[in-house]
């Protein structure tokens, strides 16, 4: 997953879509939000953070099992 490749660096929704699907489309899709919600539900709320207006990231100080 793109977030694990760059811990601590926020990735925008467009960047995540590009990495996951290989396209840069301006369609309003909530696929990324649904995917992030699902991951947070499975991993716990502290694993994936959001900086409003910037994007999602995994903090550098996450437990070793994820990296």
NORZIWO-V201758 format. One record per residue. RES is the residue in three letters. SS is DSSP state (A for helix, B for strand, O for the rest). NEAR is the number of other ideal C-beta (glycine too) atoms within 12 Angstrom. D_CENTER is the distance of its C-alpha to the mean C-alpha in whole Angstrom. Layout:
res=RES ss=SS near=NEAR d_center=D_CENTER
res=RES ss=SS near=NEAR d_center=D_CENTER
//
This chain:
res=UNK ss=O near=22 d_center=8
res=UNK ss=A near=28 d_center=7
res=UNK ss=A near=34 d_center=5
res=UNK ss=A near=23 d_center=9
res=UNK ss=A near=16 d_center=11
res=UNK ss=O near=20 d_center=10
res=UNK ss=O near=24 d_center=10
res=UNK ss=O near=19 d_center=11
res=UNK ss=O near=20 d_center=10
res=UNK ss=O near=23 d_center=8
res=UNK ss=B near=30 d_center=7
res=UNK ss=O near=22 d_center=8
res=UNK ss=A near=31 d_center=8
res=UNK ss=A near=22 d_center=11
res=UNK ss=A near=23 d_center=9
res=UNK ss=A near=31 d_center=7
res=UNK ss=A near=26 d_center=10
res=UNK ss=A near=16 d_center=12
res=UNK ss=A near=23 d_center=11
res=UNK ss=A near=21 d_center=10
res=UNK ss=A near=18 d_center=14
res=UNK ss=O near=9 d_center=15
res=UNK ss=O near=15 d_center=16
res=UNK ss=O near=15 d_center=16
res=UNK ss=O near=15 d_center=17
res=UNK ss=O near=9 d_center=18
res=UNK ss=O near=13 d_center=18
res=UNK ss=O near=11 d_center=17
res=UNK ss=O near=17 d_center=15
res=UNK ss=O near=13 d_center=13
res=UNK ss=A near=18 d_center=11
res=UNK ss=A near=31 d_center=8
res=UNK ss=A near=19 d_center=9
res=UNK ss=A near=13 d_center=11
res=UNK ss=A near=24 d_center=8
res=UNK ss=A near=29 d_center=6
res=UNK ss=A near=17 d_center=10
res=UNK ss=A near=15 d_center=11
res=UNK ss=A near=25 d_center=9
res=UNK ss=A near=20 d_center=10
res=UNK ss=A near=13 d_center=13
res=UNK ss=A near=13 d_center=14
res=UNK ss=A near=21 d_center=13
res=UNK ss=O near=14 d_center=14
res=UNK ss=O near=13 d_center=13
res=UNK ss=O near=15 d_center=13
res=UNK ss=O near=27 d_center=10
res=UNK ss=O near=33 d_center=7
res=UNK ss=B near=27 d_center=8
res=UNK ss=B near=25 d_center=8
res=UNK ss=B near=15 d_center=11
res=UNK ss=O near=10 d_center=13
res=UNK ss=O near=9 d_center=13
res=UNK ss=O near=15 d_center=11
res=UNK ss=B near=27 d_center=7
res=UNK ss=B near=36 d_center=4
res=UNK ss=B near=28 d_center=6
res=UNK ss=O near=31 d_center=7
res=UNK ss=O near=22 d_center=11
res=UNK ss=O near=16 d_center=14
res=UNK ss=O near=14 d_center=16
res=UNK ss=O near=20 d_center=14
res=UNK ss=O near=14 d_center=17
res=UNK ss=O near=8 d_center=18
res=UNK ss=O near=8 d_center=17
res=UNK ss=O near=21 d_center=14
res=UNK ss=O near=17 d_center=14
//
